[in-house]
Amino acid sequence: MSTTDGAEPAARDDAVRILEAFLADNEVEWEAGARDDEYVVSLPGERKLKTVCSLLIGEVSLTTTAFVIRHADENEAEFYRFLLRKNLRLPGIAYSIDGEGDVYLTGRAPLEGISVAYLDRLLGVVLEASDGAFNDLLVIGFLSSMKREWAWRISRGESTRNLEAFRHLLEDQPRS
C-alpha cells in the first residue's frame, strides 16, 4: 500500500535502518539534526579540517546538504566557473550556492535507492568534492586575504601552520 505521496511506507523505515547501520558499522561521527530523521555527519578531511553533512530522510527521498566554503572575496566569476566545471563530474550531487553565494553540495535520491553501497559512494563523493577542491577554491577566491594573513603572521612571529600548503604562493610576496 502506498501513502498519498506515492512513497512506500516501508521505504522510509528501511532507509533509517540502513543509514543508522551504515553510520555505526563505519564509525562515522554523527549527531541528530534539528529536524526529524536528520543525521548530521562529520567527515574528516586532509585539506579542510572536516566537512559537515546533513542527511535528511524525507517522505520520498534522502536529501544531502554539505557546506563547502563561504562566498569568494575575489575572482567570483572564476570561482563559480571552477565549481560549475566540477559539477560535470559529480555523481549524485552538485555544487550549489545560497543567497549569500556560500557554496554547498546538494543532492537528492529516492529512498528506494538507499543502500550501504550508495551511502558509501555518496559520502565518499561529498568528502572528495568538499575536501579535494578546498585548496583550489581558497587560491581562486581568497588569495589576497591569505597574503595579508601570511604577512601579518610573519610580522608578529605567529604560526603559519594553517597556511603551509600555500607557502609557495605566499612567501616573499609584496605586502598589500
Number of C-alpha atoms within 10 A of each C-alpha: 8 9 10 7 8 10 18 16 13 13 18 22 14 15 23 20 11 16 19 14 13 17 17 12 9 9 9 14 14 17 12 13 14 9 9 10 16 19 23 20 21 18 20 15 15 11 14 17 11 16 21 20 23 22 22 20 24 17 17 19 20 23 18 24 21 23 19 26 19 16 19 21 14 15 14 15 11 14 20 21 12 15 17 14 11 14 17 9 11 15 12 16 21 21 23 20 18 10 7 8 14 14 21 22 23 19 20 18 16 17 23 16 14 19 15 15 10 13 16 13 14 17 16 13 18 30 25 16 22 27 21 16 17 17 16 13 22 19 18 19 23 19 19 17 15 17 22 16 16 24 21 14 13 13 9 8 9 11 11 16 8 9 14 13 12 17 13 9 14 20 13 11 12 9 12 8
